[in-house]
Amino acid sequence: MAGPTYPDRYDPFNGQGIPDAFNLAPLRPPAGGAQALIVGIGVCDLEKNEVLEFCRWELEQTGTTVRMLTQQEFQGFNLELERTVSLINRTVRSATRVTNAGRPFLPLRWFPHPFYPQPASDELCRFNLPVRLAESDGFRLADNGFVTRKRWPWTDGYFLPVDHEAQAPLVVLQKHPVLGLVAASTSYVPAFMPIWGNHTTFSFEPFFERTLGPGQATSWWVDYDF
């Protein structure tokens, strides 16, 4: 895996490897204000862009699995979050479970952001579902179904939402400069799904979106096959 600034330096804002995040959907109290709860992070000041109180994690580790649990409360919101990352032969599984233990509805918006190194050829990835790409300076859809680069080498980054009507979980075949071809698959039907890349890395971002009522729970996973 790579990252937007790899190998020059590590940038904690962008990260590298296979991160995922809830940060685009802060849980805000009805009264408003700058403070909000970000799932998996803690209570944050959105105006100052800083964490006021980190959530506390319990960690369980075996030879091939790391399981992380936390409970978060803020202004009536109350949730339980479980994250499990496991290695099964050559598959890395990133699994998540969220339980709404509070009274308000709990809107969730989560996305994985795998940073793949740019391949040698212009072919990037192919999806298991029909997609359409708007006109772009960075990407086009080839006749064989692969999303490909345009105007390579790049000096800028390119971001493009993928137009799709997914009715089933996602499978992505991704070109890789070392392994040739790797795969990723989700247990959920993606909602919003952009692609993004710069001169170092390429990423697809299949969003998971769900709203939980009081007492409801939901779970999902992403597999990366190397």
Stockholm file with secondary structure:
# STOCKHOLM 1.0

chainA/1-226         MAGPTYPDRYDPFNGQGIPDAFNLAPLRPPAGGAQALIVGIGVCDLEKNEVLEFCRWELEQTGTTVRMLTQQEFQGFNLELERTVSLINRTVRSATRVTNAGRPFLPLRWFPHPFYPQPASDELCRFNLPVRLAESDGFRLADNGFVTRKRWPWTDGYFLPVDHEAQAPLVVLQKHPVLGLVAASTSYVPAFMPIWGNHTTFSFEPFFERTLGPGQATSWWVDYDF
#=GR chainA/1-226 SS CCCTTTTTCCCTTTCCSSCEECTTSCBCCTTCCSEEEETTTEEEETTTTEEEEECCCEEEECSSEEEEEEEEEETTEEEEEEEEEEEETTEEEEEEEEEECSSSCEEEEEEECCCEECCSSSEEEEESSCEECCCCSSEEECTTSCEEESSSSCSSCEEEECEECCCSCCEEEEEETTTEEEEEEESSCCSSCEEEECSSEEEECCCEEEEECTTCEEEEEEEEEC
#=GC SS_cons         CCCTTTTTCCCTTTCCSSCEECTTSCBCCTTCCSEEEETTTEEEETTTTEEEEECCCEEEECSSEEEEEEEEEETTEEEEEEEEEEEETTEEEEEEEEEECSSSCEEEEEEECCCEECCSSSEEEEESSCEECCCCSSEEECTTSCEEESSSSCSSCEEEECEECCCSCCEEEEEETTTEEEEEEESSCCSSCEEEECSSEEEECCCEEEEECTTCEEEEEEEEEC
//
